């Protein structure tokens, strides 16, 4: 019966596939979801009318609840795991008849299986890989087609951080003819001699011929400048398109006086690549954005971009979007990255897996440099059910697809093939894997170096046994002095801090050593999961420069005083000193007790209002900072050579403490002030923008503050604030950044944390949206945002 159905479906496709460029159609809307397993969930005739209707991207697990007994443990943020089925009903588009149809899924967490009309077409165990499967033989030309996706996170513990669940990235159909570009098959490689001499741009495309007969084809390319004007045209040589294997076609072009992609000017060019047949018929067409730039690592002087020696001031971040889990709107990422850039961050590390394609598009557009990372483990486990179970069979496929997918992004300057890999104590195993993975990345992208984040390399002998020197750039996590010594011992080594602590000593080593290409802090943003050491009720790792709502912590402003190129001055009260354990032996560091408390607080509202001394520190990159209390000067202090915070012991008195930053000539550059808060009296709502869109990637952000009668934020406030929305919008998420709050993110009421919370809205049409915030005993707050 199944064979007969397949034969009937195939008969609908008996005509030769029409020669038309590939078209992509979003299938994000209107899926059906069942959380739980069902043996016939892929069957086309199944009645799924009772399943929940959802759109993708969708992370079913972020709906919770938080549960101390969750199988994912604190690693997964105490959130649920298991099997979820997604089903999509669709009729074949008219333009797809007689053509080949593929489904493209940017991410399915985890162990994703795909069926069309009951026929299994693909499986991928790595939830971070983007996949594509052909549906053609099993599609119905008329009537209902059913696409079913099974996402399985039931084997736990697996990930060391919150990984989400479901179809958490975008989905689409790709409709092609018989001759088409392979997925991620068009590579754009630019090489720059000098801006005056111009840039050579090579287009290398992998072409598949699925027809019965051998054909012929060539590339025709148009390159457009950032302003849309045509700056180059060219064609490649014609070649046979053999159906037995993939054919590589090439075209070489020259761009005169190019605008270079750079953090100061992230100029993006566009290559319109057309595959034409021998008779000039357009067989396929693809548009690729790319940047022209010269990026390189030097052993003696670190990282260079377009002739400028740049210190990489990076942060490692996880992919979760806090309240959104792993289904992250682009607006959330953009707000986050722009905030980090204001602190002086110029680079990010995708810890520890491939991120979404649109995340890298965003980095391209913002001018943010990227270390693109593939894996967190190889063959040795970190958790019992993690990717080590699949690494041997799947890592070459995952690495190849990853490199091909991301290689045209100018923001990506280096590949990382692993993070703190536990195979390195077995050098024969680890070296063979490094050789294999490096060969794949070099084959797919000969323009970028490969690194990995070595873990305790002196313990495993990586610098002595040749393992480290197999890497194009030697990366090490923490222990900055060890990496500096490894370079001193062998000056030909190119070195990069792949993960680093946030203490000042670590920064000074990197700052003052020209060979150090830069560093990536752990971490840029608080994230869900990896809470096993802290234990319940902690749901995430609070080690970021900013919290889950991207509210900047004092340690973030301290970093800005070292990294930002604009004037910085911020005041904080030092509560206790934090102990850096990154250079200690692992088990000693784990056992080392940390003082309880927040480290520092950005307020002038201590619990004790009686006379006492407060340790005040000011983070600033200015030549001089003056501190004033209620208008009285407490003196000025110059910028220390070691970039330490400027500190004063200040007898507390209520009122205002103010810091004024000046340059060497005495000109005021910036100032900061903190005021003593009284009792909570009102709620203040602050929209961050006057308007918002209505798509998945659009959000409107409204900050919630509990203030006293004078409008000062009350840092001790924990009032439960309820949000009501009128007009064409809905509550997308609501968070306060607390590491111990268990209210689910879709609920309209939660306590503020430190006096703050963040409302995230999404438009549902056009019109004015009114937001009202209420709490017992407080004056209500209101705000309006226009939905487009």
Buried (B, 14 or more C-beta within 10 A) or exposed (E): EEEEBBEEBEEBBEEEBBBBBBBEEEBBEEBBBBBEEBEEBBBBEBEBEEBEEBBBBBBBBBBBEBEEEBBBBBBBBBBBBBBBBBBBEBEBEEEBBBBBBBBBBBBBBBBBBBBBBBBBBBEBBBBBBBBBBBBBBBBBBEEEBBBBBBBBBBBBBBBBBBBBBBBBBBBBBBBBBBBBBBBBBBBBBBEBEEBEEBBBBBBBBBBBBBBEEEBBBBBBBBBBBBEEEEBBEBBBEBBEBEBEEEBEBBBBBBBEEBBBBBBEEBBBBBBBBBBBBEEEBBBBBBEBBBBBBBBEBEBEEBBBBBEEEBBBBBBBBBBBBBBBBBBBBBBBBBBBBEBBBBBBBBBBBBBBBBBBBBBBBBBBBBBBBBBBBBBBBBBBBBBEBBBBBBBEEBBBBBBBBBBBBBBBBBBBBBBBBBBBBBBBBBBEBBBEBBEEBBEBBBEBBEBBBBBBBBBBBBEBBBBEBEBBBBBBBBBBBBBBEBBBEBBEEBEEBBBBBBBBBBBBEBBBBBBEBEBBBBBBBBBBBBBBBBBBEBEBBBBBBBBBBBBBBBBBBBBBBBBBBBBBEEBBBBBBBBBEEBEBBBBBEEEEBEEEEEEEEBBBBBBBBBEEEEEEEBBBBBBBBBBBBBBBBEEEEBEBBEBEEEBBBBBBEBEBBEBBBBBBBBEEEEEEBBBBEBBBBBEBBBBBBEBEEEEBBBBBBBBBBBBBBBBBEEEBBBBBBBBEBBBBBEBBBEBBBBBBBBBBBBBBBBEBBBBBBBBBBBBBBBBBEEEEBEBBBBBEEBEBBEBBBBBE
